[in-house]
């Protein structure tokens, strides 16, 4: 009897070769090493020159450019359309440099800040060299380049923290030794100052009792009290283009300067020192029959008239 062969009813599964699906690589955002901060009011031509120079900096991908426009009436507020690599912060009024710097400092992503005047044109290696120097020096909280004018004449000065008498005269200062490797600066200029952001945060940012003037002197005092240093490096250069102050036509400019000096003296020499300085300015304005400045000094009105000191 023939044997019947049992049919295998179970299907044999053919192994399917799996093809790995390539995973999309997500590029990590580049964290800026330095945040350059420009505060400006009606300075569009100077800003274009400053931004072009910053864009040409070495290690540009690690540089953040922050522009604070303080209520300009020119085309400054549209510069982020011309230069896509910058971040624009628009303020409706000119609240003074102090408030603008605080807004930019809080916005900045980097741990190293570079406060820069629109009138300063950096060289391609200015920022990278300063950043390397501030990282090397443990006690150094800030570093400055040597500012030269367009004719190659030194502009930077070595200044001491201002006294009461200094506020009543034109700022002076000693010449910088160009042959020195570095020079300690007691009173650095905010025209070009690289500083560690944690230090600014540690002093609870800039004191907004100051309007347009006084925050730089206050910063110098804070640095000195913390026993830290700011050094200027003559071999690291940037160009300063002299230009009229865009606020020079404002009759409240002198009042804002006086109120800044009074706030500084009141903070570090006592309330009556600041008050007496302010009263002296009130009598001088009265003697000149400058009633708008007189009113601003009495009320403590800031430069744009929108806030009181």
C-alpha positions as CSV (number, residue, x, y, z in Angstrom):
1,X,0.0,0.0,0.0
2,X,1.6,3.2,-1.1
3,X,2.4,5.7,1.6
4,X,0.8,9.1,1.3
5,X,3.1,11.9,2.0
6,X,1.7,14.4,4.5
7,X,1.6,17.9,3.2
8,X,3.3,20.5,5.4
9,X,0.5,22.9,6.0
10,X,2.7,25.3,8.0
11,X,4.1,28.1,5.8
12,X,7.7,28.7,6.1
13,X,8.4,32.4,6.7
14,X,11.0,33.9,4.5
15,X,13.3,36.2,6.5
16,X,12.9,39.8,5.4
17,X,16.0,41.8,5.3
18,X,15.6,45.1,7.2
19,X,17.2,48.1,5.7
20,X,18.3,50.6,8.3
21,X,16.6,54.0,8.0
22,X,19.2,56.7,8.2
23,X,18.5,59.0,11.1
24,X,18.5,62.7,10.4
25,X,21.4,64.4,12.1
26,X,20.3,67.5,14.1
27,X,23.0,70.1,14.2
28,X,23.5,71.5,17.6
29,X,23.2,75.3,17.6
30,X,26.6,77.1,17.9
31,X,26.8,78.8,21.3
32,X,28.4,82.3,20.9
33,X,31.6,82.9,22.7
34,X,31.3,86.7,22.6
35,X,28.3,89.0,22.4
36,X,29.1,92.4,20.9
37,X,26.7,95.0,22.2
38,X,26.1,98.3,20.2
39,X,23.8,100.9,21.7
40,X,22.8,103.6,19.2
41,X,20.6,106.6,18.6
42,X,20.4,108.1,15.1
43,X,23.8,106.7,14.1
44,X,22.9,104.6,11.0
45,X,26.1,105.4,8.9
46,X,28.4,104.7,11.9
47,X,26.5,101.5,12.7
48,X,26.9,100.2,9.1
49,X,30.7,100.7,9.3
50,X,30.8,99.0,12.8
51,X,28.6,96.1,11.7
52,X,30.6,95.4,8.5
53,X,33.8,95.3,10.6
54,X,32.2,92.9,13.1
55,X,31.0,90.7,10.3
56,X,34.6,90.3,9.1
57,X,35.8,89.2,12.5
58,X,37.7,85.9,12.8
59,X,35.6,83.1,14.3
60,X,32.5,85.0,13.2
61,X,30.3,82.0,13.9
62,X,31.0,82.3,17.6
63,X,30.2,86.0,17.7
64,X,26.7,87.4,18.5
65,X,26.0,90.9,17.4
66,X,23.3,92.7,19.4
67,X,22.2,96.2,18.3
68,X,20.0,98.2,20.7
69,X,18.2,101.0,18.8
70,X,17.2,103.7,21.3
71,X,14.2,105.3,19.5
72,X,16.1,106.5,16.4
73,X,14.3,108.6,13.7
74,X,16.8,107.6,11.0
75,X,17.0,104.1,9.3
76,X,18.9,102.5,12.2
77,X,15.9,100.4,13.2
78,X,15.9,98.7,9.8
79,X,19.6,97.5,9.8
80,X,18.6,94.0,10.7
81,X,17.1,93.8,7.2
82,X,20.4,94.8,5.6
83,X,22.5,92.6,7.9
84,X,20.7,89.3,8.7
85,X,23.4,88.1,11.1
86,X,22.6,90.7,13.8
87,X,19.9,90.7,16.5
88,X,18.0,94.0,16.8
89,X,16.4,95.2,20.0
90,X,14.1,98.2,19.3
91,X,13.3,100.6,22.1
92,X,10.4,103.1,21.6
93,X,12.3,106.0,23.3
94,X,15.8,107.0,24.2
95,X,15.8,105.8,27.8
96,X,19.6,106.3,28.3
97,X,22.5,104.1,27.7
98,X,22.2,102.4,31.1
99,X,18.8,100.9,30.5
100,X,19.8,99.9,26.9
101,X,22.9,98.1,28.1
102,X,20.9,96.2,30.7
103,X,18.4,95.0,28.1
104,X,21.2,93.8,25.9
105,X,23.1,92.2,28.7
106,X,20.1,90.1,29.7
107,X,19.5,89.1,26.1
108,X,23.1,88.2,25.3
109,X,23.8,84.5,24.9
110,X,27.5,84.6,25.5
111,X,29.4,84.7,28.8
112,X,31.8,87.3,27.5
113,X,30.3,90.7,26.6
114,X,32.0,93.3,24.3
115,X,30.5,96.8,24.7
116,X,31.2,98.8,21.6
117,X,30.5,102.3,20.5
118,X,29.1,102.6,16.9
119,X,32.1,104.9,16.3
120,X,34.6,102.1,16.8
121,X,35.7,99.9,13.9
122,X,37.3,96.7,15.0
123,X,40.0,94.8,13.1
124,X,39.4,91.2,12.0
125,X,41.4,89.9,15.0
126,X,40.4,92.4,17.7
127,X,37.7,90.3,19.3
128,X,39.4,86.9,19.0
129,X,42.6,88.3,20.6
130,X,40.8,90.0,23.4
131,X,38.7,86.9,24.1
132,X,41.8,84.8,24.3
133,X,43.4,87.3,26.7
134,X,40.4,87.5,29.1
135,X,40.3,83.7,29.3
136,X,44.0,83.5,30.2
137,X,43.9,86.1,32.9
138,X,42.1,84.8,36.1
139,X,42.0,88.1,38.0
140,X,41.2,90.2,34.9
141,X,37.5,90.9,34.6
142,X,37.8,93.1,31.5
143,X,40.1,93.8,28.6
144,X,40.3,96.7,26.2
145,X,41.9,97.3,22.8
146,X,44.0,100.3,22.0
147,X,41.8,102.8,20.1
148,X,43.5,104.8,17.4
149,X,42.0,107.6,15.3
150,X,42.0,107.4,11.5
151,X,45.4,109.2,11.4
152,X,47.0,106.6,13.6
153,X,47.0,108.8,16.7
154,X,46.2,107.1,20.1
155,X,42.8,107.9,21.4
156,X,42.7,105.6,24.5
157,X,43.7,107.2,27.8
158,X,44.5,105.8,31.3
159,X,42.0,107.4,33.6
160,X,41.3,107.2,37.3
161,X,37.8,106.9,38.8
162,X,36.4,110.5,38.7
163,X,36.2,112.7,41.8
164,X,33.8,115.5,42.5
165,X,36.1,118.0,40.8
166,X,36.5,115.7,37.7
167,X,32.8,115.9,37.0
168,X,33.1,119.7,36.7
169,X,35.7,119.7,33.9
170,X,36.5,118.0,30.7
171,X,37.7,114.4,31.1
172,X,41.5,114.0,31.0
173,X,43.8,111.0,31.4
174,X,47.4,109.9,30.9
175,X,48.8,108.6,27.6
176,X,49.1,104.8,27.1
177,X,52.6,103.3,26.9
178,X,52.4,101.8,23.5
179,X,55.5,99.6,24.2
180,X,53.9,97.9,27.2
181,X,52.4,94.4,26.9
182,X,49.4,95.6,28.9
183,X,48.4,98.5,31.1
184,X,46.0,98.4,34.1
185,X,43.0,100.7,33.6
186,X,41.2,101.9,36.7
187,X,38.4,103.7,34.7
188,X,37.8,101.8,31.4
189,X,35.8,103.4,28.6
190,X,32.6,101.7,27.4
191,X,33.6,102.7,23.9
192,X,35.4,99.3,23.6
193,X,35.3,97.1,26.7
194,X,35.2,93.3,26.8
195,X,34.0,92.0,30.2
196,X,32.8,88.8,31.8
197,X,29.0,88.6,31.9
198,X,28.9,86.9,35.4
199,X,30.5,90.0,36.8
200,X,27.8,92.3,35.5
201,X,25.1,89.9,36.8
202,X,26.9,89.7,40.1
203,X,26.6,93.5,40.6
204,X,22.9,93.1,39.7
205,X,23.5,94.7,36.3
206,X,24.0,98.4,35.7
207,X,22.4,100.7,38.2
208,X,19.4,102.4,36.5
209,X,19.6,105.4,38.6
210,X,22.0,106.5,35.9
211,X,20.5,107.6,32.6
212,X,22.9,108.4,29.7
213,X,25.9,109.1,31.9
214,X,27.5,107.6,35.1
215,X,27.2,103.9,34.5
216,X,30.8,103.6,33.4
217,X,32.1,105.3,36.5
218,X,29.9,103.1,38.6
219,X,31.2,100.0,36.9
220,X,34.8,101.1,37.6
221,X,34.0,101.5,41.3
222,X,32.4,98.0,41.4
223,X,35.5,96.5,39.7
224,X,37.8,98.2,42.2
225,X,35.8,97.2,45.2
226,X,35.8,93.6,44.0
227,X,39.6,93.8,43.7
228,X,39.5,92.8,40.1
229,X,41.3,94.3,37.1
230,X,40.8,95.7,33.7
231,X,43.8,95.6,31.3
232,X,44.4,97.5,28.1
233,X,46.5,95.8,25.4
234,X,48.3,98.3,23.2
235,X,49.0,95.7,20.5
236,X,45.4,94.9,20.0
237,X,44.0,97.7,17.9
238,X,40.6,99.2,16.8
239,X,39.9,102.5,15.0
240,X,37.9,105.3,16.6
241,X,36.0,107.6,14.2
242,X,35.4,110.9,15.9
243,X,31.8,112.1,15.4
244,X,29.4,114.6,17.1
245,X,27.3,113.2,19.9
246,X,23.9,112.5,18.3
247,X,22.3,113.9,21.4
248,X,24.3,117.1,21.4
249,X,21.3,119.2,20.3
250,X,19.2,118.1,23.2
251,X,19.0,120.8,25.9
252,X,18.5,118.1,28.6
253,X,21.9,116.5,27.9
254,X,23.7,118.7,30.4
255,X,21.1,117.9,33.0
256,X,21.4,114.2,32.5
257,X,25.2,114.4,32.9
258,X,24.8,116.4,36.1
259,X,22.2,114.0,37.5
260,X,24.5,111.0,36.7
261,X,27.4,112.7,38.5
262,X,25.1,113.4,41.5
263,X,23.9,109.8,41.6
264,X,27.5,108.6,41.6
265,X,28.6,110.9,44.4
266,X,25.5,110.1,46.4
267,X,26.1,106.4,46.1
268,X,29.8,106.5,47.0
269,X,30.3,109.7,49.1
270,X,27.0,109.9,50.8
271,X,23.5,111.4,50.1
272,X,24.5,115.0,51.0
273,X,27.5,114.9,48.6
274,X,25.2,114.1,45.7
275,X,22.5,116.5,46.8
276,X,25.0,119.4,47.1
277,X,26.4,118.7,43.7
278,X,22.9,118.8,42.2
279,X,22.0,122.0,44.1
280,X,25.1,123.7,42.8
281,X,24.1,122.8,39.2
282,X,20.6,124.1,39.9
283,X,22.0,127.6,40.9
284,X,24.3,127.6,37.8
285,X,21.3,126.9,35.5
286,X,19.3,129.6,37.3
287,X,22.2,132.1,36.7
288,X,22.1,131.3,33.0
289,X,18.3,131.6,32.9
290,X,18.3,128.1,31.4
291,X,14.8,127.2,32.8
292,X,14.5,123.9,30.9
293,X,17.7,122.5,32.4
294,X,16.7,124.0,35.8
295,X,13.4,122.2,35.6
296,X,15.1,118.9,34.7
297,X,17.6,119.2,37.5
298,X,14.9,119.9,40.1
299,X,12.6,117.1,38.9
300,X,15.3,114.6,38.1
301,X,14.1,114.3,34.6
302,X,16.1,111.9,32.4
303,X,17.3,112.8,28.9
304,X,14.2,111.7,26.9
305,X,11.8,113.2,29.4
306,X,10.0,109.8,29.9
307,X,11.3,108.8,33.3
308,X,12.5,110.4,36.5
309,X,15.7,109.6,38.2
